[in-house]
């Protein structure tokens, strides 16, 4: 895969996201591979894994050589790594169940089981973050010493940008639904509209992941937030 030449940041988020917009065929291939014999909904586990493999491909295609080299082939290696990390993923989801219950109580004044749509949305967010954690572990390993602390930095940056994430989900959802309306005179079914929303959630998380990675790698000397030496 060709990489970016010349001086510049290790990862240029703008270039990476532009590459992804132009190579939807690569994403479709990954979705086909990851959802074979599985749920193919836009926010299913297989679809999330496919989006992360797509991100790995895009990063390799657009990053500086110092990053692209170590990450070469990560997109094809991730299925095995995801499978080997499934126990860790399941523990993440189990832990997240308690966090979901607490958030529903504190922020929404309800509890699991009373609002199925809220339950599904929060559960989806936990699953996405679980796969992102496995992705970051593999990325750290590939980058070696240059990747030390990256997973912590990126996770905290994504958490810090919660409001940005919410706004991005709304924006992507509106864009996709507008495009859908322009392509068809028929009113989309509720199921289709729900799938559009699911896709927006996954895409927003992946976009923030790439932006957070670019930020973390641009200043490798800065300790992760909360780490010794961090302000």
C-alpha positions in Angstrom: 0.0 0.0 0.0 1.4 3.4 -1.0 2.2 5.8 1.9 2.4 9.5 2.2 5.8 11.0 1.2 7.7 14.0 2.6 7.4 15.8 5.9 4.2 15.9 7.8 2.4 14.5 10.9 2.6 10.7 11.5 -1.1 10.5 10.8 -3.0 13.2 8.9 -6.6 12.7 10.0 -8.0 14.8 7.2 -6.1 12.7 4.5 -7.1 9.4 6.2 -10.8 10.3 6.3 -10.7 11.6 2.7 -9.2 8.2 1.6 -12.0 6.4 3.4 -14.6 8.4 1.6 -13.1 7.5 -1.7 -12.7 3.7 -1.1 -16.1 2.5 0.0 -15.4 -0.7 -2.0 -12.7 -1.7 0.6 -15.1 -1.3 3.4 -17.8 -3.4 1.6 -15.2 -6.2 1.2 -14.4 -6.1 4.9 -18.1 -6.0 5.9 -18.7 -9.1 3.7 -15.8 -10.9 5.3 -16.7 -10.0 8.9 -20.4 -10.5 8.7 -20.3 -13.8 6.9 -22.7 -16.1 8.8 -23.3 -13.3 11.3 -25.6 -10.4 11.9 -24.9 -7.8 9.1 -26.6 -4.9 10.8 -24.5 -1.6 10.5 -23.7 -1.7 14.3 -23.3 -5.4 14.6 -20.0 -6.7 16.0 -18.9 -7.8 12.5 -19.7 -4.5 11.0 -17.7 -2.7 13.8 -14.7 -4.9 13.2 -15.0 -4.2 9.5 -14.9 -0.5 10.1 -11.8 -0.8 12.2 -10.1 -2.9 9.6 -11.0 -0.2 7.1 -9.5 2.4 9.4 -6.3 0.4 9.6 -6.1 0.3 5.8 -6.7 4.0 5.5 -4.1 4.8 8.1 -1.5 2.7 6.3 -2.4 4.2 3.0 -2.0 7.8 4.2 0.4 7.9 7.1 4.0 8.8 7.2 6.4 5.9 6.6 7.3 5.6 10.3 3.7 4.7 11.1 2.7 3.0 7.8 5.6 0.6 7.9 4.9 -1.0 11.2 1.1 -1.1 10.5 1.5 -2.8 7.1 -0.9 -5.7 6.9 -2.7 -4.9 10.2 -6.0 -4.9 8.4 -5.6 -8.5 7.4 -4.1 -9.5 10.7 -6.9 -8.0 12.8 -9.5 -10.9 12.3 -7.1 -13.3 14.1 -6.3 -10.7 16.8 -9.9 -9.9 17.4 -10.7 -13.6 17.8 -7.8 -14.1 20.2 -9.0 -11.1 22.2 -12.6 -12.2 22.4 -12.4 -13.1 26.1 -11.1 -9.6 26.9 -13.9 -8.1 24.8 -16.5 -10.1 26.6 -15.2 -8.9 30.0 -15.3 -5.4 28.7 -19.0 -5.8 27.8 -19.8 -7.4 31.1 -18.2 -4.5 33.0 -20.0 -2.1 30.7 -23.3 -3.5 31.8 -22.9 -2.0 35.2 -21.8 1.3 33.8 -24.9 1.3 31.6 -27.2 0.8 34.6 -25.5 3.6 36.5 -25.7 6.0 33.5 -29.4 5.2 33.0 -30.1 5.9 36.6 -28.0 9.1 37.0 -28.5 10.7 33.6 -31.9 9.5 32.4 -33.8 8.7 35.6 -34.6 5.2 34.5 -33.1 1.7 34.7 -32.3 -1.1 32.2 -35.4 -2.7 30.7 -37.7 0.4 30.8 -36.5 2.0 27.6 -35.4 -0.5 25.0 -34.1 2.1 22.6 -31.9 3.7 25.3 -30.7 0.2 26.4 -29.8 -0.6 22.8 -28.0 2.7 22.3 -25.9 2.4 25.4 -25.1 -1.3 24.8 -24.0 -0.4 21.3 -21.6 2.2 22.6 -20.1 -0.3 25.0 -19.6 -2.9 22.2 -18.0 -0.3 19.9 -15.6 0.8 22.7 -14.7 -2.8 23.3 -13.6 -3.5 19.8 -11.7 -0.1 19.7 -9.8 -1.2 22.8 -8.7 -4.4 21.0 -7.7 -2.4 17.9 -5.6 0.0 20.0 -3.8 -2.9 21.7 -2.8 -4.3 18.3 -1.8 -0.8 17.1 0.4 -0.3 20.2 2.1 -3.6 19.7 2.8 -2.8 16.0 4.3 0.6 16.7 6.6 -0.7 19.5 8.1 1.9 21.9 6.6 4.7 19.7 3.2 3.4 20.6 3.6 3.4 24.4 0.6 5.0 26.1 -1.3 5.5 22.8 -4.3 3.3 23.9 -4.7 5.3 27.1 -4.3 8.7 25.4 -6.7 7.8 22.6 -9.4 6.3 24.9 -9.3 9.4 27.2 -9.4 11.8 24.3 -12.5 10.1 22.9 -14.1 10.2 26.3 -13.2 13.9 26.6 -14.9 14.6 23.3 -18.2 13.1 24.2 -20.1 16.2 23.1 -18.3 16.2 19.8 -19.2 12.6 19.3 -22.9 13.3 19.9 -22.8 16.2 17.4 -21.0 14.1 14.9 -23.5 11.2 15.2 -26.4 13.7 14.5 -24.5 15.3 11.6 -23.7 11.9 9.9 -27.2 10.6 10.5 -28.7 13.7 8.8 -26.4 13.6 5.9 -27.1 9.9 5.2 -30.9 10.4 5.5 -30.8 13.4 3.2 -28.8 11.4 0.6 -31.3 8.5 1.0 -34.3 10.8 0.4 -32.6 12.2 -2.7 -32.1 8.8 -4.1 -35.6 7.5 -3.6 -39.0 9.1 -3.7 -40.4 6.4 -1.4 -40.4 7.0 2.4 -37.8 4.8 4.0 -39.1 2.2 6.4 -38.5 2.6 10.1 -36.0 -0.4 9.9 -34.0 1.4 7.2 -33.9 4.6 9.2 -32.7 2.7 12.3 -29.9 1.1 10.2 -28.8 4.6 9.0 -28.7 5.7 12.6 -26.6 2.7 13.6 -24.1 3.3 10.8 -23.8 6.9 11.9 -22.9 5.9 15.5 -20.1 3.5 14.3 -18.8 5.9 11.7 -18.6 8.7 14.3 -16.7 6.6 16.7 -14.2 5.6 14.0 -13.7 9.2 12.9 -13.0 10.3 16.5 -10.6 7.3 16.9 -8.6 8.5 13.8 -8.5 12.1 15.0 -7.5 11.0 18.5 -4.7 8.8 17.1 -3.4 11.7 15.0 -3.3 13.9 18.0 -1.6 11.4 20.2 1.1 10.5 17.6 1.7 14.1 16.7 3.2 14.7 20.2 4.6 11.4 21.5 6.4 13.2 24.3 3.2 14.2 26.0 2.2 11.8 28.8 -1.4 10.4 28.6 -3.9 12.4 30.6 -3.7 11.3 34.2 -0.3 9.7 33.8 2.8 10.7 35.9 4.1 14.0 34.5 0.8 14.9 32.8 -0.8 18.2 33.8 
